[in-house]
Amino acid sequence: MRKLGLTCWLLLAAFSVFAQKPLKGMVKDASGKAVESVNVTLKDAEGNTINFTRTNKNGTFSIELKNDQIAGYKIEASSIGFKKLITTVTDIAKSYDLTLQPSETTLETVTVKNRPSLTARGDTLNYRTSDFADKQDRSIGDVLKKMPGVEVAEDGKISYNGKSISNLYVDGDNLLDDKYNIGTKSIPHGAVDKVQVIQNDQPIKMMRKNNMSDDVALNLVIKDEAKLKVMGDATVGAGMPNRFDENLTAMLFNKKLKFINNIKGNNIGSDPGGDLTAHNFSDYLKKLDNDKPSGLLSTGAAGCLRYRKADTFSTKQD
C-alpha cells in the first residue's frame, strides 16, 4: 500500500507539472498588425529574468512557467522602432495582447565643416591634402593612408585601387624612382598642397603622344610658400647601455633645385636600409623577362645588411 501510495503521489506531481500552462499572448502595432521577432521577457518582482522568447510571424508568443507563483511578475516587450511595453501578470490563464507604440530615435546633430575636394582633369585625379590631414599626422605618408583608393602597406609600398604605383613625383619630378619611402616618411604633409593620381603614367615625354601605358603614379604638388625654404626633420634617441637611434632629414623643392638628404643610423638592430627599398624592382624584372632566382639575390643582400647593420645611409638626388 505504501508503494502504491508513493506511486500515485509521483503520478499526480508529474501530471501537475505537465499540466502547467505556459503564458501566452500576442504583440501588435498601433494599426493592429502583428509584429514579428519582438523580444518578450518574463521578470520577477526583483527584476530577475525568469524566461524569454520572441514572437513568431503571427506575432504570438508562449513563455514556459517554472511554477504558478506569479506575484509581482511582469512581461516586457521590446523591439527596434517601438517603445518598450511593460505589463503586470495577473492571471496565468489569461492571453496577454500587447500593443506597441512607435518610437522616434533622435540622432545627434552632425555638422560637416570641410567636404573633401576631389577634382579630375583628364587622367589625373586631385586630392586636397588639408581635407584628409589631422593634427596627429606628421608626414605625407600618414595622410596618404586616408585617401580613398590609396593603400599603404607595412613596408611603405603604395597602391591605388589595388595597383602598385610606378613612381612618386615631387612637383612633376622623379626624385626617388620607386624608392619613395624616404619621401613619404620625411615630407611634412603641411608642405603638400594636393596629391595627384596620374592614370596611364608615361614618364618619357616623347612617348606620351602614343601612350600605351597602364601605369599609375602619384604626384605631390608642393605649396608655393614651402618652396622658398629648406625644410628639415631631426629625431635623436639614446639609451643605456650606449644605444642610439638618429634620423636627420633636410629637403628643398623649388624650380631650380630639388633634393632630399637623409642620414639615419642606429645600433638597436633596426635596419636603416628599409627606406631604400625598391618597391617595383620585381615588377621591372618581369617586364624584362629577367626574373632571376631569388636565392642568388638574397645571399648577397643578407651579407650586406649584416656588415652595415649600424652604418649610416644617405641619399641625394637632383
C-alpha angles and dihedrals in degrees: 000000000000091000091047092050092049091049092051091049092052091048091051092048092049091047091052090051094049091043091058106117120222122238108258138185148134134249122215137170126239091276092053096254118141114252118217128211096019113160108240116189129184114210134180127230092277092053095254116148111247098177140332142199143162132247118255127228089284091054094246127131138190125197122192115229122217093207141350095257099110100154108144094003117148136190119222119196119189137166137160110274094024136085116252112259123206120192128182116234111233104159130026093208093053121102109228114217109193126194117201121208120216118253131206121222113215112213123208116260112260119201118199105212101172124021112205109254116225120176130176129203116177109308093345125095118194126211118190106226097212090061092064103031124102132192093259093055114103108175136028088255090067090054096045090064090064099050116104113259094010118113126186116197124213091261090052097257111150125215132180117209089344096309121111114241116245097212143001109220126197109211089337096309124114103227100155108025105207093330090090101139090100090056097046092047097043110034109090112235089226089066093057117083096188143345117233123205108209115201119201090017116198112179093187106082095202090060097048093088092065096028114177096164122128094188122126124211139179125230123198110212107207120216116250094240091052091056092064099066143041111256124205146176130199130188121179126176131176136180145159134320096028096301124154140173118188133178122176124177132179124178141173130187118186135128096269101037136024125175144149116204115190129179118183132169141155144158098212096095098263112135110232090194091078089087089059095057114139100221097189101039094106091048090050091053091050090054088053091046087235104119102160120204109275092226093066091055101040095059095059094040093052092050091050092051093051092050096045097033096129097024126119124258126200136174131193127178131171 
